[in-house]
Amino acid sequence: MLGLGAGGIATGYWAVGGIAIGVYALGGLGIGAHTLQNDPHMLRIFNALFGRGSS
């Protein structure tokens, strides 16, 4: 398993993509312990990690 996955189908601890599978998953279909559906603060986490500032 990769630490970070990004792309159309992404897998990893941190996964960002159209179909994302991981502990932290952000995508059109996110499957994981923390997704936008069950963790409303997740976008702040991703914004801080990828340098877009805080929300």
C-alpha positions in Angstrom: 0.0 0.0 0.0 1.3 3.5 -0.8 1.3 6.4 1.6 -0.3 8.8 -0.9 -2.4 7.9 -3.9 -3.7 10.4 -6.5 -5.4 9.8 -9.8 -8.5 8.4 -11.4 -8.5 5.4 -9.1 -6.3 6.1 -6.1 -5.4 3.8 -3.2 -3.2 4.5 -0.2 -3.3 5.9 3.4 -4.1 9.3 1.9 -6.1 8.8 -1.4 -7.3 11.6 -3.7 -9.0 10.7 -6.9 -12.2 9.9 -8.8 -12.4 6.6 -6.9 -10.4 6.9 -3.7 -9.8 4.0 -1.3 -7.7 4.6 1.9 -7.8 5.7 5.5 -8.3 9.3 4.4 -10.2 9.3 1.1 -11.3 12.3 -1.0 -12.9 11.7 -4.3 -16.1 11.3 -6.3 -16.4 7.9 -4.5 -14.5 7.9 -1.3 -14.1 4.7 0.6 -12.3 4.9 3.9 -12.4 5.6 7.6 -12.4 9.4 7.0 -14.4 10.7 4.0 -16.3 13.9 3.3 -19.5 12.1 4.2 -18.4 11.1 7.7 -15.7 13.7 8.6 -16.8 17.4 7.8 -13.3 18.7 8.8 -11.5 16.6 6.2 -11.2 19.3 3.6 -9.2 21.4 6.1 -6.8 18.5 6.6 -6.2 18.2 2.9 -5.9 21.9 2.3 -3.3 22.2 5.1 -1.3 19.2 3.7 -1.3 20.4 0.1 -0.5 24.1 0.8 -3.8 25.7 -0.1 -4.1 27.4 3.3 -6.8 26.9 5.9 -10.5 26.9 5.3 
